[in-house]
Amino acid sequence: MTNIIRIKNASFYAYHGALQEEQNIGGKFEADVDIYTDFTNAAQTDDLKKTINYNDVYKYINKIVHEKKYYLIETLATIIADGLLNRYQSIIKIAVRVRKHHVPVGGVLDCVEAEVIKENGK
Protein backbone atom coordinates (compact mmCIF):
# COMPACT_ATOMS: atom_id res chain seq x y z
CA MET A 1 0.00 0.00 0.00
CA THR A 2 1.16 3.55 -0.68
CA ASN A 3 0.12 6.51 1.44
CA ILE A 4 1.15 10.15 1.19
CA ILE A 5 2.29 12.54 3.89
CA ARG A 6 2.19 16.14 2.61
CA ILE A 7 3.77 19.30 3.90
CA LYS A 8 2.27 22.29 2.07
CA ASN A 9 3.43 25.89 1.94
CA ALA A 10 6.21 25.68 4.50
CA SER A 11 7.41 29.29 4.39
CA PHE A 12 10.90 30.63 4.95
CA TYR A 13 12.72 33.91 4.59
CA ALA A 14 16.07 33.05 3.03
CA TYR A 15 18.86 34.39 0.82
CA HIS A 16 18.91 32.31 -2.36
CA GLY A 17 19.22 33.61 -5.91
CA ALA A 18 21.51 34.06 -8.88
CA LEU A 19 21.82 37.82 -8.33
CA GLN A 20 23.94 39.28 -5.56
CA GLU A 21 21.04 41.53 -4.53
CA GLU A 22 18.84 38.48 -3.95
CA GLN A 23 21.46 36.91 -1.72
CA ASN A 24 21.86 40.16 0.25
CA ILE A 25 18.23 41.24 0.61
CA GLY A 26 16.62 37.80 0.74
CA GLY A 27 13.04 36.87 0.04
CA LYS A 28 10.14 34.54 0.73
CA PHE A 29 10.47 30.91 -0.22
CA GLU A 30 7.91 28.13 0.15
CA ALA A 31 8.31 24.38 0.01
CA ASP A 32 5.87 21.52 -0.52
CA VAL A 33 6.91 17.93 0.12
CA ASP A 34 4.90 14.86 -0.88
CA ILE A 35 6.25 11.75 0.84
CA TYR A 36 5.02 8.47 -0.60
CA THR A 37 5.32 5.76 2.03
CA ASP A 38 3.33 3.02 3.72
CA PHE A 39 2.06 4.18 7.09
CA THR A 40 -0.52 1.38 7.46
CA ASN A 41 1.16 -0.10 10.54
CA ALA A 42 1.52 3.31 12.21
CA ALA A 43 -2.14 4.10 11.56
CA GLN A 44 -3.30 0.77 12.94
CA THR A 45 -1.23 1.10 16.12
CA ASP A 46 -1.42 4.90 16.40
CA ASP A 47 2.37 4.92 16.87
CA LEU A 48 4.43 7.91 15.72
CA LYS A 49 7.61 5.81 15.78
CA LYS A 50 6.23 3.68 12.92
CA THR A 51 5.79 6.55 10.48
CA ILE A 52 7.72 9.55 9.19
CA ASN A 53 7.46 12.37 11.70
CA TYR A 54 6.51 15.47 9.70
CA ASN A 55 7.80 17.71 12.49
CA ASP A 56 11.27 16.24 11.95
CA VAL A 57 10.87 16.65 8.17
CA TYR A 58 9.98 20.33 8.61
CA LYS A 59 12.98 20.91 10.87
CA TYR A 60 15.24 19.26 8.29
CA ILE A 61 13.88 21.45 5.48
CA ASN A 62 14.30 24.56 7.65
CA LYS A 63 17.92 23.60 8.34
CA ILE A 64 18.71 23.08 4.65
CA VAL A 65 17.00 26.32 3.59
CA HIS A 66 19.01 28.37 6.08
CA GLU A 67 22.43 26.70 6.29
CA LYS A 68 23.73 27.83 2.89
CA LYS A 69 22.88 30.23 0.07
CA TYR A 70 22.08 28.65 -3.30
CA TYR A 71 21.90 30.28 -6.70
CA LEU A 72 19.10 27.99 -7.90
CA ILE A 73 15.85 26.82 -6.35
CA GLU A 74 16.40 23.70 -8.47
CA THR A 75 19.48 22.95 -6.35
CA LEU A 76 17.61 23.58 -3.12
CA ALA A 77 14.75 21.25 -4.11
CA THR A 78 17.21 18.52 -5.13
CA ILE A 79 19.20 18.75 -1.89
CA ILE A 80 16.00 18.53 0.17
CA ALA A 81 14.75 15.50 -1.81
CA ASP A 82 18.09 13.67 -1.66
CA GLY A 83 18.52 14.37 2.04
CA LEU A 84 15.06 13.11 2.96
CA LEU A 85 15.50 9.97 0.85
CA ASN A 86 18.77 9.28 2.67
CA ARG A 87 17.26 9.93 6.12
CA TYR A 88 14.12 7.83 5.70
CA GLN A 89 14.44 4.43 4.07
CA SER A 90 10.65 4.00 4.23
CA ILE A 91 10.14 6.71 1.60
CA ILE A 92 9.10 5.05 -1.65
CA LYS A 93 8.95 8.26 -3.68
CA ILE A 94 9.24 11.95 -2.91
CA ALA A 95 8.19 15.14 -4.66
CA VAL A 96 9.69 18.44 -3.50
CA ARG A 97 8.54 21.80 -4.81
CA VAL A 98 10.35 25.03 -3.92
CA ARG A 99 8.75 28.37 -4.75
CA LYS A 100 10.38 31.76 -4.88
CA HIS A 101 8.33 34.95 -4.70
CA HIS A 102 9.30 38.42 -5.96
CA VAL A 103 11.47 37.11 -8.76
CA PRO A 104 13.40 39.76 -10.72
CA VAL A 105 12.20 38.85 -14.23
CA GLY A 106 11.19 42.27 -15.52
CA GLY A 107 7.50 41.45 -15.35
CA VAL A 108 4.69 40.53 -13.00
CA LEU A 109 4.29 36.98 -11.75
CA ASP A 110 3.24 35.31 -8.54
CA CYS A 111 6.23 33.02 -8.12
CA VAL A 112 8.61 30.61 -9.80
CA GLU A 113 8.63 26.96 -8.76
CA ALA A 114 11.04 24.06 -9.27
CA GLU A 115 9.95 20.47 -8.63
CA VAL A 116 12.04 17.36 -8.08
CA ILE A 117 10.51 13.88 -8.07
CA LYS A 118 12.67 10.94 -7.02
CA GLU A 119 12.19 7.33 -6.01
CA ASN A 120 14.18 5.61 -3.30
CA GLY A 121 17.16 3.82 -4.79
CA LYS A 122 16.98 5.75 -8.07
RAVEN-V417704 format. One line per field, one symbol per residue. phi: phi as a letter, one per 40 degrees, with the letter a starting at -180 (. if undefined). psi: psi as a letter, one per 20 degrees, with the letter a starting at -180 (. if undefined). burial: + if it has 16 or more other ideal C-beta (glycine too) atoms within 10 Angstrom, else -. A space follows every 10 residues. Layout:
# RAVEN-V417704
phi->???
psi->???
burial->???
This chain:
# RAVEN-V417704
phi->.bbbbbbbfc bababbiccd cccccgacbb bbbbbcabbd ccccbfbdcb bccccccdcc cdcccbcacb cbcccdcccc cccccccbcc ccabbbbbbb cfccbgabac abbbbbbbbc gb
psi->qprpppppkp qqoalqqhqh hhighrrpqq qqpoopaokg gghhilohij aoohghgghg gggghiiqpq hphggggggg ggghhhhoii pgqqppppqp rlpnjjapqg rqpppppqqp j.
burial->----+-+--+ -+-++++--- -++--++-++ +++++++-+- -+-------- ++----+--+ +--++----+ --+--+++++ +--++--+-- ++++++++++ --+------- ---+-+-+-+ --
